[in-house]
């Protein structure tokens, strides 16, 4: 996969607040959709993750906003893998409008056993997807 994975997006009516821009809470939903598309493109959809005996849990997210996105504005959500540890990994997200960065985020995910028994090492298939190998 390329160094950055791009998900085209368009701000929806119900995501916009009284200030006329996308409400901050929606960005986490956008990033959740983007990481899902990234994983699916790499063959790790829900069934693929179940077959590899893991799931993901978000444990931390930091978001820096630079400009608001308005209703119907087309943007790109860019996904870039970052640090990979034993059980956790970072993913960097950027929202771009016409090449301009409107916000940037870093989210930390932990690989967990699907039965809820706790952390598990990042599976080889996921590690390969994150490193591009």
SULLINQUI-V873579 format. One record per backbone hydrogen bond with DSSP energy under -1.0 kcal/mol. CO is the residue of the C=O (numbers start at 1). NH is the residue of the N-H. E is the energy in kcal/mol with one decimal. If there is no record, write none. Layout:
co,nh,e
CO,NH,E
CO,NH,E
//
This chain:
co,nh,e
5,79,-3.1
7,77,-2.7
9,75,-2.8
11,72,-2.4
12,15,-1.8
13,16,-1.6
15,23,-3.0
17,20,-1.9
21,17,-2.9
23,26,-1.8
24,27,-1.3
26,30,-2.5
27,31,-2.6
28,32,-2.0
29,33,-2.3
30,34,-2.5
31,35,-2.7
32,36,-1.8
33,37,-2.3
34,38,-2.4
35,39,-2.6
36,40,-2.6
37,41,-2.6
38,42,-1.2
39,44,-3.3
40,43,-2.0
45,49,-2.6
46,50,-2.2
47,51,-2.5
48,52,-1.6
49,54,-2.1
50,53,-1.2
55,112,-2.7
57,110,-2.5
60,108,-2.9
62,106,-2.1
64,104,-2.3
69,22,-2.6
70,73,-2.0
73,11,-1.6
75,9,-2.7
76,96,-2.6
77,7,-2.5
78,94,-1.7
79,5,-2.6
80,92,-3.2
83,90,-2.8
86,122,-2.8
87,111,-3.1
88,85,-3.4
89,109,-2.8
90,82,-2.7
91,107,-2.7
92,80,-2.6
93,105,-2.8
94,78,-3.5
95,102,-3.2
95,103,-1.2
96,76,-2.5
97,100,-2.4
100,97,-2.8
102,66,-3.4
102,67,-1.9
103,95,-2.5
104,64,-3.1
105,93,-2.4
106,62,-2.4
107,91,-2.4
108,59,-2.9
108,60,-1.3
109,89,-2.2
110,57,-1.9
111,120,-2.3
112,55,-2.3
113,116,-2.0
118,113,-2.9
123,127,-2.9
124,128,-2.7
125,129,-1.7
126,130,-2.7
127,131,-2.1
128,132,-1.3
128,133,-1.5
//
